[in-house]
Amino acid sequence: MPIPANQERAALPGSVALLLALPALLFALITWQVVAGGPLVRLDERLSRVLVNPDRCSELLADLGNIPVAVPVFALAAGYVAVRRRSAGADRWWLPGAAAALLLALVSALVVPLKELTDRPGTPAVPPGTGYYPSGHTATAAIAYGCATLLLLPWLCTALARRALITLCAAVVLGASYGLVRRGYHWPLDVVAGWCLSAVLLTSLWLFLRTVTTPGRSQPPGP
């Protein structure tokens, strides 16, 4: 039986709060453990020693989180959606893409200070240095591909196409994350922290996009 629209709207605030609170709390916990050198860090280091096995495949997967790879993918999706919205006569046709671009720009503004604050050294597979927590490559991949997915979803006509796009996005982000850990570019907790940070940012963007595509405003054409 379909869920009435009013019940769906009533359940939304609780779901959103969960989507925002859980990753934020997990991020805070991991950051505390990294700064304090707690038991999670020791477990993380043991896990990394098991997982690290640098090879060409892991390096290629890690490259999916590079700015020259991820940002052009996002730019193509944002440009496509902007053109479609303008052609459809949507009000403020540029706004969703601009909001997503701003979110992507925030990644460095958030990650760089955190790297300096935590000052975490890298794995034995990388040259000596600090500033590896959280993983900027993970956050770049998650935000760039996640934003592209959120922008494109309203323009896909079938549920199957939308599920396929979400699955592809998740596969690419997980692939990049796996490559970063397998190659030894990051500790596993660095990557998990990148996921948590990205989850909060993407949920915020999703909420914003709902407000600019609500009923009564210009919508993407139906199937």
N, C-alpha and C positions, 0 to 999 in steps of 0.2 A: 504494500500500500504506500503511495507517495506520501512524503512528509509535508504537512501544510507549511506554506511559506512563513507564517508567523512563528511556528515552532522552530523552523530552521534559523530565522533571524534571532530568536531567543537563545539558541544554542551557540551561536557564533561567538559572542564575547568570551564565553568560557573556553572555547577551543582556541581562540586567538591568544588568550592569556597563557594557556598551556604552551602554545607554540613559541611564545616569547620568553616565558619564565624558565622552562626546562633547559633550553640551551644556554641561557644567560647564567643560570645557577651552575650548570656543569662547567661553563667557561671560567667562572669565578673559582670553583673548586680546583680545577686543573692549574690555573694561574697561581693560586696559593701554594699548591704542592710544588710547582716549578720553582717559585721564589724561595720556599722553605726547604727545598731538597727532601721532600717527604717520601713516604713509602711508594706512592704512585710513580714517582720519578725513578726509583730503583727498579720497580717492575717494568717500567717503560724501557729502561736501558737493557734489561735482560731480554725483553721481547724484541728489541731492535737487533740485538746480536743474532737472534734466531732468524729474523726476516731478511736482513741485509744480504744481498747477493748481486752486486752490480753486473748488469749486462746491457746489451744494446736495446733490448725491448723495454726494460724499465726506464732507460734514459729517454727513449722516444715518448713513453707514456707521461713521464714527468714534464716533458716539454709542452704538454697540453695546458699546463698552468702558466706558461710564459706569456708575458704581455703581447709580444708580436704575433702570437697564435690566437689567444683568447679574445683580445680586444677587437680585431677585425671581424671575427664571427659575430660578436655583439653588435658592432657597427652596421654590418649587413642587415641583421634582423631589425635593428632600430630604424634604419633607413627605409626598409621595406614597409614596416608598419606605419611610419610617418607618411609615406606616399599613399598607402591605402586609406588611411584616415583622412588625408586631405582630399583625395578623390571622392570619398564618401560624404564630404561636406561636414565632417565632425568639427565641433567647437574645440578650439585649442588642440588642433591635431598634433602639434609638436610636443605636448606636455608629457605623455607617457614616456617617450624616448628620452626627453630631457631629464626626467626624474630618475630613470634608470641609469643614465650617464652620470648623473650626480652621485648616485649610490656607488657606482664603480669607482669614481674618483675618490670617494671616502675611504676606500680600502687602504690605500697608502697612508692617508691621514690618521687612520686608527692603528694600523699594524706597526708602522715605524716607531711611534712612541712606546708601544708595548714591547717591541724588541729591545729597545734601549733600557726599559724598566726591568725586564726579566733577565737580560744579559745571559741567556742560556748558551752554553757551548754547543758546537755541532757534534755529529757522530764521528767515530774514528775514520769513516770513509771519506770525509771532507777535510780540507786544510784547517789547521787550528784557527779558531775564531769564535766570536760570540754573536748573539742576535738572531738565533734561529727560531725563537718562539714569539708569537705563533707563526705558522707557515703562511707566508704571503702568497706563494704559488697556489696553495690550496684555496685560499680566500679569493684570489683572482679568478681561478677556474670556476669556483662555485658561483660567484657573483656574476661574472661575464656570461656564462652559459645559462645560469638560472634566470638572469634578467632577460636574456634573449627568449627563453622559454615562456616566461610570464607575458612578454609583449606579444608573442606569436599565438598563444593559446586561443584568444578570442576570435582569431581569424581562421581557425581550423573548423571545418564543417561537421566532422564526425567525432564521436567519442573515441573510436579506434585511433584516429589520427592524433588526438590529444594525448591518449595514453602512450602512443608510440613516441611522441616528442618528449614527454616526461621521462620515459624509460631511457631514451637516448641521452638526455641531459644527465640523468643519474649515472649512467654507464660511463660517460666521459669524465665526470667529476671523480667517480670512484677509481677509474683507470689512472687519472692523473695522481690521485692520492696514493694509490698502490705503487706507482712508479717512483714517487718521491721517497717513500719508505724503503722500497726494495733497492733503489739505487744508493740509499744512505744519505740523501740530501737532507732529510729531516727525521727526527724521532717520531714515533707514532703519536705521541701526545701533542706534538706540534700540529699535526694534521687534524686531529680531533678538535683541537681548539679552533683551527680555521673553519671547520664545519660549523661549530657552535656560533662563532661570530657571524658567519654567512647566513645561518638560519634566522638569526634575529633581524638582520638587514633585509633579507628576502621577504620575510613575513611582513615587515614594515612596508616594503614596496607593494606587496600584494594588497595590503589594506588600502594603500593610497590609490592603486589602480582601480579598486572596486568603487571608489568615490567618483572617479572620472568616467566610469562606464556604467553608471547606474541607470535604471529605466528612466525614460524621459529625456535622455541626452542621445546624441547621435551614436548609433551602435554599428558594429560590423554587420554586413549583410548576412542573413541567415542562409542555411543550405538551400 
